[in-house]
Amino acid sequence: MRTRLALIATVALLLGAAGCAGDSSPRYDADTPPKAIGQGTQEGAAPATTAAPADTSCNPRASLRPSGSLPQPGRMPAGTLMADIQKRGRLILGTSQDTLLFSSRNPFSGKVEGFDVDMGRLIADAIFGDPDKLQIMVIGYDQRVNSVLQGKVDVVADTMTANCARWKDVNFSSIYYEAGQKVLVSKDSAAKSIADLGGKKICSAAGSTSYDNIGKVKSNPPPVAVSRASFGDCLVAFQQNEVDAISTDDTILAGMAAQDPYAKVVGDRYTEEPYGMALSKDHPEFTQFVNAVLEKARKDGTWKKTYEKWLGRFGPAPQPPAAQYR
């Protein structure tokens, strides 16, 4: 049964999944050919005991304050990145295609859709007056920052935690979703939280903050962190009994549990994962523009409708995260 479920998960979650997940790849350098970025990442397992301390040098939730009201769609101010995007005729959104409910490929329509994609559609609508003027570029988790630095995408919306380390490379929008890390185990597991999984193999995407956080779990013996190329690959490994559990954001785990009747999500959130959209530091006016779009969505009910559309099965929509500005 688990083998059959793994095949289903492979079709539903991993269509075209590429690259190594996470965000710890070497940063883009002008002398580094794009094809070399991300090479050398290996799958494997290691005792989760060497996690670096978190960078607390900033308030990662505080973004750039919008400047004035939003311009009319189709009338972007000259000299701005928004004007360049308008001239190009489409907004380029970097995201994944294997994160159910946030950005996953619909097996019937072939389109990538979800909460994160709809955040991108809001920006396209604000620039063009047409949310469909959106080009989706599927990127590996380890290329979320690099794709912005290389100018391959205009914005990344991909269940991406805003943190101080990443703020050094990219700007983040104001927070549009609050998540937190939990753990997924089999239905017959006695574990009540990740702390009960000492010595067990716990899978997460290589280089992700989720993978790093496994190393901060206090248990004796410590859990064994296992990396895979994507969270979809972790689900397959779990279904094939190669790992004992998966740990990442509760939103991602909810999508996995919805696909596997033999899995459950346990415990309270043991981290805070504020999602922001990653943007280029070279264009602060675009960050301000995106924040104005998000502010409008909070006030006019669009954020709530988007939540209900994708996540309403988990209960009533909460209040959207309040914007914080520097």
C-alpha positions as CSV (number, residue, x, y, z in Angstrom):
1,M,0.0,0.0,0.0
2,R,2.8,2.5,0.9
3,T,4.5,1.7,-2.4
4,R,1.3,2.5,-4.3
5,L,0.9,5.7,-2.3
6,A,4.5,6.6,-3.1
7,L,3.8,6.3,-6.8
8,I,0.7,8.6,-6.4
9,A,2.8,11.1,-4.4
10,T,5.5,11.0,-7.1
11,V,2.9,11.9,-9.8
12,A,1.0,14.5,-7.7
13,L,4.0,16.2,-6.0
14,L,7.1,15.7,-8.0
15,L,6.2,16.5,-11.6
16,G,9.3,18.3,-12.8
17,A,10.6,19.0,-9.4
18,A,14.2,20.1,-9.9
19,G,17.2,21.1,-8.0
20,C,18.0,20.6,-4.3
21,A,15.6,22.0,-1.8
22,G,16.5,24.5,0.8
23,D,18.3,27.8,0.7
24,S,21.9,27.3,1.8
25,S,23.4,27.2,-1.6
26,P,26.4,29.5,-2.4
27,R,25.2,32.9,-3.3
28,Y,25.4,34.1,-6.9
29,D,28.6,35.8,-7.9
30,A,29.3,37.6,-11.1
31,D,32.1,35.2,-11.9
32,T,30.1,32.1,-11.1
33,P,28.3,30.6,-14.2
34,P,24.7,30.0,-13.4
35,K,25.0,26.3,-14.2
36,A,27.5,25.9,-11.4
37,I,25.2,27.2,-8.7
38,G,23.8,24.5,-6.4
39,Q,26.1,21.8,-7.7
40,G,27.6,19.4,-5.1
41,T,24.6,19.2,-2.8
42,Q,24.2,15.6,-1.7
43,E,21.4,13.6,-0.2
44,G,22.2,11.9,3.1
45,A,21.8,11.7,6.8
46,A,23.7,13.1,9.7
47,P,23.2,13.6,13.4
48,A,21.4,16.9,13.8
49,T,23.8,18.5,16.2
50,T,25.6,21.2,14.4
51,A,22.9,23.8,13.6
52,A,24.3,27.4,13.6
53,P,22.7,29.8,16.0
54,A,20.0,32.0,14.4
55,D,20.9,35.4,13.2
56,T,19.0,37.9,15.3
57,S,20.6,41.1,14.1
58,C,17.3,42.4,12.6
59,N,13.5,42.3,12.8
60,P,12.9,40.0,9.8
61,R,9.2,40.9,9.8
62,A,9.9,44.6,9.2
63,S,9.9,45.6,5.5
64,L,10.0,48.8,3.6
65,R,7.0,51.2,4.1
66,P,4.9,51.8,1.0
67,S,5.3,55.3,-0.5
68,G,2.0,56.9,-1.3
69,S,-1.0,55.2,-2.9
70,L,-0.8,52.6,-5.6
71,P,-0.5,53.8,-9.2
72,Q,-3.2,52.9,-11.6
73,P,-2.7,49.5,-13.4
74,G,-0.9,50.1,-16.7
75,R,0.5,53.4,-15.5
76,M,3.6,52.4,-13.7
77,P,6.0,55.3,-12.8
78,A,8.9,55.8,-15.2
79,G,12.3,54.5,-14.1
80,T,10.9,51.9,-11.8
81,L,11.1,48.1,-12.0
82,M,7.3,48.1,-12.3
83,A,7.6,50.1,-15.5
84,D,10.1,47.6,-16.8
85,I,7.8,44.7,-16.0
86,Q,4.9,46.5,-17.6
87,K,7.0,47.0,-20.8
88,R,7.9,43.3,-20.8
89,G,4.3,42.4,-20.6
90,R,4.4,39.9,-17.8
91,L,5.5,39.5,-14.2
92,I,7.9,36.6,-13.6
93,L,7.2,34.7,-10.4
94,G,9.6,32.1,-8.9
95,T,8.0,29.3,-7.0
96,S,7.8,25.5,-6.6
97,Q,5.4,23.1,-8.1
98,D,5.3,20.5,-5.4
99,T,3.9,22.3,-2.3
100,L,0.3,21.3,-2.2
101,L,-2.1,24.3,-1.4
102,F,0.7,26.9,-1.8
103,S,2.2,26.2,-5.2
104,S,1.6,22.8,-6.9
105,R,0.9,21.6,-10.4
106,N,-2.8,20.8,-11.0
107,P,-2.7,17.3,-12.6
108,F,-5.8,18.1,-14.6
109,S,-5.1,21.6,-15.9
110,G,-1.3,21.4,-15.8
111,K,-1.2,24.8,-14.2
112,V,0.8,25.7,-11.0
113,E,-1.6,27.1,-8.5
114,G,-2.1,27.8,-4.8
115,F,-1.9,30.5,-2.1
116,D,1.6,31.6,-3.1
117,V,0.7,31.8,-6.8
118,D,-2.3,33.9,-5.9
119,M,0.0,36.3,-4.1
120,G,1.9,36.7,-7.3
121,R,-1.3,37.2,-9.2
122,L,-2.2,40.1,-7.0
123,I,1.0,41.9,-8.0
124,A,0.4,41.2,-11.7
125,D,-3.1,42.6,-11.4
126,A,-1.8,45.7,-9.7
127,I,0.7,46.3,-12.6
128,F,-1.4,45.3,-15.6
129,G,-5.0,45.2,-14.4
130,D,-4.8,41.5,-15.4
131,P,-3.8,38.7,-12.9
132,D,-3.1,36.3,-15.7
133,K,-0.1,38.3,-17.0
134,L,2.1,36.1,-14.8
135,Q,4.9,33.8,-15.9
136,I,5.7,31.1,-13.4
137,M,9.3,29.9,-13.3
138,V,9.6,26.7,-11.3
139,I,12.8,26.9,-9.1
140,G,14.5,24.6,-6.6
141,Y,14.2,25.6,-3.0
142,D,18.0,26.2,-3.0
143,Q,17.6,28.7,-5.8
144,R,15.1,31.0,-4.2
145,V,17.6,33.7,-3.2
146,N,19.9,33.1,-6.2
147,S,17.1,33.4,-8.7
148,V,16.5,36.9,-7.4
149,L,20.2,37.8,-7.3
150,Q,20.6,36.7,-10.9
151,G,17.5,38.6,-12.1
152,K,15.8,35.5,-13.4
153,V,12.6,36.3,-11.5
154,D,10.9,39.5,-10.4
155,V,9.6,38.0,-7.1
156,V,9.8,34.7,-5.3
157,A,6.7,33.5,-3.4
158,D,7.5,30.0,-2.2
159,T,6.7,29.3,1.5
160,M,9.9,31.3,2.2
161,T,10.7,32.3,5.7
162,A,11.9,35.9,6.1
163,N,15.0,35.8,8.3
164,C,18.0,38.1,9.0
165,A,20.4,35.9,7.1
166,R,18.4,36.1,3.9
167,W,17.7,39.9,4.4
168,K,21.4,40.4,3.8
169,D,20.9,39.2,0.2
170,V,17.4,40.1,-0.7
171,N,14.5,42.3,0.4
172,F,11.4,40.8,1.8
173,S,7.9,42.0,1.5
174,S,5.8,42.4,4.6
175,I,4.7,39.1,6.0
176,Y,1.8,37.6,4.2
177,Y,1.5,34.3,6.1
178,E,2.5,33.0,9.6
179,A,3.6,29.3,9.7
180,G,5.5,27.2,12.1
181,Q,7.4,23.9,12.0
182,K,5.8,20.7,13.2
183,V,6.5,17.0,12.5
184,L,4.6,14.3,10.5
185,V,4.7,10.7,11.6
186,S,2.8,7.5,10.9
187,K,-0.7,7.1,12.3
188,D,0.5,4.3,14.6
189,S,3.4,6.3,16.1
190,A,3.3,7.1,19.8
191,A,5.3,10.3,19.3
192,K,3.5,13.5,20.5
193,S,6.2,15.9,19.3
194,I,9.5,16.0,17.6
195,A,11.2,15.7,21.0
196,D,10.0,12.1,21.2
197,L,11.9,11.2,18.1
198,G,15.4,11.0,19.4
199,G,17.6,8.7,17.3
200,K,14.9,8.5,14.6
201,K,15.5,9.6,11.0
202,I,13.7,12.9,10.2
203,C,13.6,14.1,6.7
204,S,13.5,17.7,5.4
205,A,14.6,19.5,2.3
206,A,18.4,19.9,2.0
207,G,19.6,23.3,3.2
208,S,16.2,24.6,4.2
209,T,15.6,26.3,7.5
210,S,13.4,23.3,8.4
211,Y,16.5,21.0,8.0
212,D,18.6,23.4,10.1
213,N,15.9,23.5,12.9
214,I,16.0,19.7,13.4
215,G,19.5,20.3,14.8
216,K,18.1,22.5,17.5
217,V,15.8,19.9,18.9
218,K,16.7,18.9,22.5
219,S,16.6,15.2,22.8
220,N,19.0,12.4,23.9
221,P,20.0,10.9,21.5
222,P,19.4,13.7,19.0
223,P,17.3,13.0,15.9
224,V,19.1,12.1,12.7
225,A,18.5,14.7,10.0
226,V,18.0,13.2,6.5
227,S,18.1,15.4,3.4
228,R,16.2,15.0,0.2
229,A,16.0,17.2,-2.9
230,S,12.4,18.4,-2.1
231,F,9.7,17.9,0.5
232,G,7.9,15.7,-2.1
233,D,10.9,13.4,-2.0
234,C,10.7,13.3,1.8
235,L,7.1,12.1,1.5
236,V,8.1,9.3,-0.9
237,A,11.0,8.3,1.5
238,F,8.5,8.3,4.4
239,Q,6.0,6.2,2.5
240,Q,8.8,3.7,1.6
241,N,9.8,3.5,5.3
242,E,13.2,5.0,4.6
243,V,12.7,7.7,7.2
244,D,10.6,7.8,10.4
245,A,9.2,11.3,10.1
246,I,9.2,14.6,8.1
247,S,9.6,18.0,9.7
248,T,8.8,21.3,8.0
249,D,6.2,24.0,8.1
250,D,2.8,22.9,9.3
251,T,1.3,24.2,6.1
252,I,3.4,21.9,3.9
253,L,2.8,19.0,6.3
254,A,-0.9,19.5,6.1
255,G,-0.8,19.0,2.3
256,M,1.2,15.8,2.8
257,A,-1.2,14.4,5.4
258,A,-4.1,15.1,3.1
259,Q,-2.5,12.7,0.6
260,D,-1.5,9.9,3.0
261,P,-4.2,8.3,5.2
262,Y,-1.4,6.6,7.2
263,A,0.2,9.9,8.3
264,K,-0.6,12.5,10.9
265,V,0.9,15.8,12.1
266,V,1.7,16.0,15.8
267,G,2.8,18.5,18.4
268,D,2.7,22.3,18.7
269,R,4.7,24.6,16.4
270,Y,8.3,24.7,17.7
271,T,9.4,27.5,15.4
272,E,8.0,30.6,13.9
273,E,8.1,30.8,10.1
274,P,6.9,34.2,8.8
275,Y,6.5,34.0,5.0
276,G,7.6,36.9,2.9
277,M,8.1,37.4,-0.8
278,A,11.8,37.8,-1.8
279,L,12.7,40.8,-4.0
280,S,15.8,42.5,-5.3
281,K,17.6,44.9,-3.1
282,D,18.4,46.9,-6.2
283,H,14.8,48.0,-6.6
284,P,13.5,49.2,-3.2
285,E,10.6,50.9,-5.0
286,F,9.3,47.5,-6.0
287,T,9.4,46.2,-2.4
288,Q,7.3,49.3,-1.4
289,F,4.9,48.6,-4.3
290,V,4.4,45.0,-3.3
291,N,3.8,46.0,0.3
292,A,1.2,48.5,-0.9
293,V,-0.5,45.6,-2.8
294,L,-0.4,43.4,0.3
295,E,-1.8,46.2,2.4
296,K,-4.7,46.7,0.1
297,A,-5.4,42.9,0.1
298,R,-5.5,42.9,3.9
299,K,-8.0,45.8,4.0
300,D,-10.4,44.8,1.2
301,G,-10.8,41.2,2.2
302,T,-8.8,39.7,-0.7
303,W,-6.3,38.0,1.7
304,K,-9.2,36.5,3.6
305,K,-10.8,35.2,0.4
306,T,-7.5,33.7,-0.8
307,Y,-7.0,31.9,2.6
308,E,-10.5,30.5,2.4
309,K,-10.0,29.3,-1.1
310,W,-6.8,27.3,-0.4
311,L,-6.8,26.7,3.4
312,G,-10.4,27.0,4.5
313,R,-10.6,23.3,5.1
314,F,-8.4,23.8,8.2
315,G,-10.8,26.3,9.8
316,P,-11.9,29.9,9.6
317,A,-9.5,32.4,8.2
318,P,-7.4,34.2,10.9
319,Q,-6.6,37.8,10.8
320,P,-3.9,38.4,8.1
321,P,-0.4,39.2,9.6
322,A,-0.2,42.8,10.4
323,A,2.4,44.7,8.4
324,Q,5.6,45.8,10.2
325,Y,7.8,48.4,8.6
326,R,11.4,49.6,9.2
